[in-house]
């Protein structure tokens, strides 16, 4: 993407930064705490733009000097200049990309925490085991990002798999990173129970929902049908002798959520309401995007559970993301939560699409 096409947009941000500095020195601003906080936050968000643009201009001037040195008659100086020229060019490319990303419209949901659902798909017990591995992958990813995870609901099988798990992840801009995980994940491997050594294909689906604040979604108790029942499952903490499990039906939409993992009916209801609120916010988001054709065009994926987004191939030790044709031969690392290379590539692909639309 040609940087010069958008340089004026970046200069506008820098002018805004300078304007904020003048306003912060104004006595009227100093005496207005709310305005002071708001401007300080905006200034903080623009500081990297100013710093990167200054660094970019320095590197471009340096590159001009290197061009002259590349034509030197001294072969040693010429070789060093050519080597340094390539290094500086890459630095300029990186800074330009950072600056271009800064002018893209922000998604207000990117700051949200998330509720993440994993369900075993086709493949029986092997699919349930794969769903369990995905759950561990996301928990490990959250740990790497110093994010907090909480299991809201889990339905386990007898040999370590899961039919369904719903967790919350709270961390800095966690939705902006994990929103690309929604869809069908496919695993190809030889199950331990397979005597013939044949590769089986199984699937699990993932849904990533931004967790709403109270102001985002209002739920009227009149719209809810709440049923209680006795928790069941594989045993232990998932079984008790009281009607502590809760099922909530949202009558206007027909959405049903249930929770049975806590011994307290109140705690199960509280968790179920959190899941319901996230599902309602997601419906609201999808409806909004349907009205905005441009938003659909820039997404690297539809976010639909039925869309096959990634394959985890054990025999070859590879992971392939089908939306951007990215293949990594780092299967074990990815399943251990090292998702940043994939996520960064997905973000870059989406941002490139947004820039293409801005340039039209």
C-alpha positions as CSV (number, residue, x, y, z in Angstrom):
1,X,0.0,0.0,0.0
2,X,1.4,3.4,-1.1
3,X,2.3,5.3,2.1
4,X,2.1,8.7,0.4
5,X,-1.6,8.3,-0.3
6,X,-2.3,8.5,3.4
7,X,0.5,10.8,4.7
8,X,-1.9,13.7,4.9
9,X,-4.1,11.7,7.3
10,X,-1.1,11.1,9.5
11,X,-0.1,14.7,9.5
12,X,-3.6,15.6,10.7
13,X,-3.2,13.3,13.7
14,X,0.2,15.0,14.5
15,X,-1.5,18.5,14.2
16,X,-4.2,17.2,16.6
17,X,-1.4,16.1,19.0
18,X,0.1,19.6,18.9
19,X,-3.3,21.2,19.4
20,X,-3.9,19.0,22.5
21,X,-0.6,20.1,24.0
22,X,-1.8,23.7,23.7
23,X,-5.1,22.9,25.2
24,X,-3.5,21.1,28.1
25,X,-1.5,24.2,28.9
26,X,-4.7,26.3,28.9
27,X,-6.0,27.4,32.4
28,X,-9.6,26.5,31.4
29,X,-8.6,22.9,30.7
30,X,-6.6,22.6,33.9
31,X,-9.7,23.7,35.9
32,X,-11.9,21.1,34.1
33,X,-10.9,17.6,35.4
34,X,-13.1,15.7,33.0
35,X,-11.7,17.6,30.0
36,X,-8.2,17.2,31.3
37,X,-8.5,13.4,31.6
38,X,-10.1,13.1,28.1
39,X,-7.4,15.2,26.4
40,X,-4.6,13.4,28.3
41,X,-5.9,10.0,27.1
42,X,-6.2,11.2,23.5
43,X,-2.6,12.6,23.7
44,X,-1.4,9.3,25.0
45,X,-2.9,7.5,22.1
46,X,-1.3,9.8,19.6
47,X,2.2,9.8,21.1
48,X,3.3,6.7,19.2
49,X,2.2,8.3,15.9
50,X,4.3,11.4,16.6
51,X,7.3,9.3,17.6
52,X,7.1,6.9,14.7
53,X,6.6,9.7,12.1
54,X,9.7,11.6,13.5
55,X,11.7,8.3,13.3
56,X,10.4,7.6,9.8
57,X,11.7,11.0,8.5
58,X,15.1,10.5,10.1
59,X,15.4,7.1,8.5
60,X,14.4,8.4,5.1
61,X,17.1,11.1,5.3
62,X,19.6,8.4,6.3
63,X,18.5,6.3,3.3
64,X,19.3,9.3,1.0
65,X,22.8,9.4,2.4
66,X,23.2,5.7,2.0
67,X,22.2,5.9,-1.7
68,X,25.1,8.2,-2.3
69,X,27.5,5.9,-0.5
70,X,26.3,3.0,-2.6
71,X,27.8,4.7,-5.6
72,X,31.2,5.0,-3.9
73,X,34.3,3.8,-5.8
74,X,35.5,2.2,-2.5
75,X,34.2,-1.4,-2.7
76,X,34.3,-1.9,1.0
77,X,32.2,1.3,1.7
78,X,29.9,0.4,-1.1
79,X,29.2,-3.2,0.3
80,X,28.6,-1.8,3.8
81,X,26.2,0.9,2.4
82,X,24.2,-1.7,0.4
83,X,23.9,-4.0,3.5
84,X,22.8,-1.1,5.7
85,X,20.4,0.2,3.0
86,X,18.5,-3.1,3.1
87,X,18.2,-2.9,6.9
88,X,17.0,0.7,6.9
89,X,14.4,-0.1,4.1
90,X,12.9,-2.8,6.3
91,X,12.7,-0.4,9.3
92,X,11.0,2.2,7.1
93,X,8.5,-0.4,5.8
94,X,7.7,-1.4,9.4
95,X,7.2,2.2,10.6
96,X,5.0,3.0,7.6
97,X,2.8,0.0,8.3
98,X,2.4,1.1,12.0
99,X,1.5,4.6,10.9
100,X,-1.0,3.4,8.4
101,X,-2.7,1.2,11.0
102,X,-3.0,4.3,13.3
103,X,-5.3,6.0,10.8
104,X,-7.7,3.1,10.5
105,X,-11.1,3.5,12.2
106,X,-11.2,1.8,15.6
107,X,-13.6,-1.0,16.5
108,X,-15.2,0.0,19.9
109,X,-15.6,-3.7,20.7
110,X,-11.8,-4.3,20.5
111,X,-11.4,-3.1,24.0
112,X,-13.9,-5.7,25.4
113,X,-13.2,-8.8,27.4
114,X,-14.6,-12.0,25.8
115,X,-16.8,-15.0,26.3
116,X,-15.4,-17.9,24.2
117,X,-17.4,-21.0,23.4
118,X,-15.9,-24.3,22.2
119,X,-18.0,-27.2,21.0
120,X,-17.0,-30.6,19.8
121,X,-18.1,-31.1,16.2
122,X,-17.9,-34.1,13.8
123,X,-15.7,-37.0,14.9
124,X,-17.2,-38.4,18.1
125,X,-14.8,-38.8,21.1
126,X,-11.8,-37.7,18.9
127,X,-13.6,-34.3,18.3
128,X,-14.2,-34.0,22.1
129,X,-10.5,-34.6,22.8
130,X,-9.6,-31.9,20.1
131,X,-12.1,-29.5,21.7
132,X,-10.3,-30.0,25.0
133,X,-6.9,-29.2,23.4
134,X,-8.4,-26.0,21.9
135,X,-9.6,-25.0,25.4
136,X,-6.1,-25.5,26.8
137,X,-4.6,-23.6,23.8
138,X,-6.8,-20.5,24.6
139,X,-6.1,-20.7,28.3
140,X,-2.4,-20.9,27.7
141,X,-2.6,-17.9,25.2
142,X,-4.4,-15.9,27.9
143,X,-1.6,-16.8,30.4
144,X,1.0,-15.5,27.9
145,X,-1.0,-12.2,27.7
146,X,-1.4,-11.9,31.5
147,X,-5.2,-12.2,30.9
148,X,-7.5,-13.8,33.5
149,X,-9.6,-16.9,32.5
150,X,-12.7,-18.2,34.2
151,X,-14.7,-21.4,33.2
152,X,-18.3,-20.5,33.1
153,X,-19.6,-23.8,31.9
154,X,-18.1,-27.1,30.9
155,X,-19.5,-30.5,29.8
156,X,-16.8,-33.1,30.0
157,X,-16.6,-36.7,28.6
158,X,-15.3,-39.7,30.4
159,X,-11.8,-39.8,28.9
160,X,-10.7,-36.2,29.1
161,X,-12.6,-34.6,26.2
162,X,-15.3,-31.9,26.3
163,X,-18.6,-31.7,24.5
164,X,-18.8,-27.9,25.2
165,X,-16.9,-25.4,27.3
166,X,-17.6,-21.7,27.8
167,X,-15.0,-19.5,29.4
168,X,-14.5,-15.8,30.0
169,X,-11.1,-14.1,29.2
170,X,-10.4,-10.7,30.7
171,X,-7.4,-8.8,29.4
172,X,-6.1,-5.8,27.5
173,X,-7.7,-5.6,24.1
174,X,-8.4,-9.4,24.2
175,X,-11.3,-9.2,21.7
176,X,-9.1,-7.4,19.2
177,X,-6.7,-10.4,19.3
178,X,-9.1,-13.4,19.6
179,X,-12.0,-12.2,17.4
180,X,-10.5,-14.1,14.4
181,X,-10.8,-17.5,16.2
182,X,-14.6,-17.8,15.5
183,X,-15.3,-20.6,13.1
184,X,-14.7,-24.3,12.5
185,X,-11.3,-25.7,13.5
186,X,-10.3,-29.0,11.9
187,X,-7.8,-31.6,13.2
188,X,-6.1,-34.4,11.1
189,X,-4.3,-37.1,13.0
190,X,-4.2,-40.8,13.9
191,X,-6.3,-41.5,17.0
192,X,-4.7,-43.7,19.7
193,X,-7.6,-46.2,19.2
194,X,-6.9,-46.5,15.5
195,X,-5.0,-49.8,15.0
196,X,-4.7,-49.4,11.2
197,X,-2.8,-46.1,11.4
198,X,-5.4,-44.2,9.4
199,X,-5.6,-40.4,9.6
200,X,-9.0,-39.2,10.9
201,X,-10.5,-35.8,10.5
202,X,-12.5,-34.2,13.3
203,X,-13.8,-30.8,14.0
204,X,-14.6,-28.4,16.8
205,X,-16.3,-25.0,16.5
206,X,-15.3,-21.8,18.3
207,X,-17.4,-18.7,18.9
208,X,-15.8,-15.5,20.3
209,X,-18.3,-13.0,21.8
210,X,-17.4,-9.6,23.2
211,X,-18.6,-9.5,26.8
212,X,-20.9,-6.5,27.2
213,X,-20.9,-3.9,30.0
214,X,-24.2,-3.1,31.6
215,X,-24.7,-0.1,29.4
216,X,-24.3,-2.2,26.2
217,X,-27.1,-4.6,26.8
218,X,-30.2,-4.3,29.0
219,X,-32.1,-7.5,29.8
220,X,-35.6,-7.2,31.1
221,X,-36.5,-10.0,33.6
222,X,-40.0,-10.1,31.9
223,X,-38.3,-11.4,28.8
224,X,-36.7,-14.4,30.6
225,X,-38.0,-17.9,31.4
226,X,-35.8,-19.4,34.1
227,X,-35.9,-23.1,34.9
228,X,-33.9,-24.9,37.6
229,X,-32.9,-28.6,37.4
230,X,-30.5,-31.0,39.0
231,X,-27.0,-30.9,37.7
232,X,-25.7,-34.0,36.0
233,X,-22.5,-35.1,34.4
234,X,-19.4,-37.3,34.8
235,X,-19.5,-37.0,38.6
236,X,-17.7,-35.1,41.3
237,X,-18.4,-31.4,41.4
238,X,-20.8,-31.7,38.4
239,X,-23.4,-33.7,40.3
240,X,-25.4,-32.7,43.3
241,X,-28.7,-33.5,45.0
242,X,-30.3,-30.1,44.7
243,X,-31.8,-28.2,41.8
244,X,-28.9,-25.8,41.5
245,X,-28.5,-25.9,37.7
246,X,-30.1,-23.0,35.8
247,X,-31.5,-22.8,32.3
248,X,-32.5,-19.3,31.0
249,X,-34.6,-18.8,27.8
250,X,-34.7,-15.3,26.3
251,X,-38.2,-15.2,25.0
252,X,-37.9,-12.5,22.3
253,X,-34.9,-14.2,20.6
254,X,-35.3,-17.8,21.6
255,X,-31.7,-18.0,22.9
256,X,-31.2,-20.6,25.6
257,X,-28.3,-20.8,28.0
258,X,-27.6,-23.0,30.9
259,X,-25.1,-23.4,33.7
260,X,-24.6,-26.1,36.2
261,X,-21.0,-26.0,37.4
262,X,-21.5,-24.1,40.6
263,X,-23.2,-25.6,43.7
264,X,-25.1,-22.4,44.2
265,X,-28.2,-21.7,42.1
266,X,-27.5,-17.9,42.4
267,X,-23.9,-18.3,41.0
268,X,-25.2,-20.5,38.1
269,X,-27.8,-17.9,37.3
270,X,-25.3,-15.1,37.4
271,X,-23.0,-16.9,35.0
272,X,-25.8,-17.8,32.6
273,X,-26.9,-14.2,32.5
274,X,-23.4,-13.2,31.5
275,X,-23.4,-15.7,28.7
276,X,-26.8,-14.5,27.5
277,X,-25.8,-10.9,27.5
278,X,-22.8,-11.7,25.3
279,X,-25.0,-13.7,22.9
280,X,-27.4,-10.7,22.7
281,X,-24.6,-8.3,22.0
282,X,-23.3,-10.6,19.3
283,X,-26.7,-10.7,17.6
284,X,-26.8,-6.9,17.8
285,X,-23.3,-6.7,16.2
286,X,-24.2,-9.1,13.4
287,X,-27.4,-7.2,12.6
288,X,-25.4,-3.9,12.5
289,X,-22.8,-5.3,10.2
290,X,-25.5,-6.6,7.8
291,X,-26.6,-3.0,7.4
292,X,-23.0,-1.9,6.6
293,X,-21.8,-3.7,3.5
294,X,-18.3,-2.2,3.8
295,X,-17.7,-3.9,7.2
296,X,-18.4,-7.3,5.7
297,X,-16.0,-6.6,2.8
298,X,-13.0,-5.9,5.2
299,X,-13.4,-9.0,7.4
300,X,-10.9,-11.8,6.8
301,X,-13.7,-14.2,7.8
302,X,-17.4,-14.0,8.4
303,X,-17.1,-15.2,12.0
304,X,-19.7,-17.9,11.2
305,X,-19.2,-21.1,13.2
306,X,-19.7,-23.1,10.0
307,X,-16.8,-21.5,8.2
308,X,-13.7,-23.7,8.2
309,X,-10.9,-21.4,9.3
310,X,-7.9,-23.6,10.3
311,X,-6.5,-27.1,10.0
312,X,-4.2,-28.7,12.6
313,X,-2.3,-31.5,10.9
314,X,-0.4,-33.7,13.3
315,X,1.4,-36.1,10.9
316,X,3.0,-33.1,9.2
317,X,3.3,-30.9,12.4
318,X,1.6,-28.0,10.6
319,X,-1.1,-25.5,11.1
320,X,-2.9,-23.8,8.2
321,X,-5.1,-20.8,8.4
322,X,-7.3,-21.0,5.2
323,X,-8.5,-17.4,5.3
324,X,-5.0,-16.0,4.5
325,X,-3.3,-19.1,3.2
326,X,-0.8,-19.1,6.0
327,X,1.0,-22.4,7.0
328,X,3.3,-22.8,10.0
329,X,5.2,-25.9,10.9
330,X,4.9,-25.2,14.6
331,X,1.9,-27.2,15.6
332,X,3.1,-28.0,19.2
333,X,3.9,-24.3,19.9
334,X,0.6,-23.1,18.5
335,X,-1.4,-25.7,20.6
336,X,0.6,-24.4,23.6
337,X,-0.9,-21.0,23.1
338,X,1.7,-19.4,20.8
339,X,-0.9,-17.8,18.5
340,X,0.7,-14.4,17.9
341,X,2.2,-15.1,14.5
342,X,-1.2,-16.2,13.2
343,X,-3.1,-13.5,14.8
344,X,-0.7,-10.7,13.7
345,X,-1.0,-12.0,10.1
346,X,-4.8,-12.0,10.3
347,X,-4.8,-8.4,11.7
348,X,-2.4,-7.3,8.9
349,X,-4.7,-8.9,6.3
350,X,-7.8,-7.1,7.6
351,X,-6.0,-3.8,8.0
352,X,-4.8,-4.0,4.4
353,X,-8.4,-4.5,3.2
354,X,-9.5,-1.5,5.2
355,X,-6.7,0.6,3.7
356,X,-7.7,-0.5,0.2
357,X,-11.2,0.7,0.9
358,X,-9.9,4.1,2.2
359,X,-7.9,4.6,-0.9
360,X,-10.9,4.2,-3.2
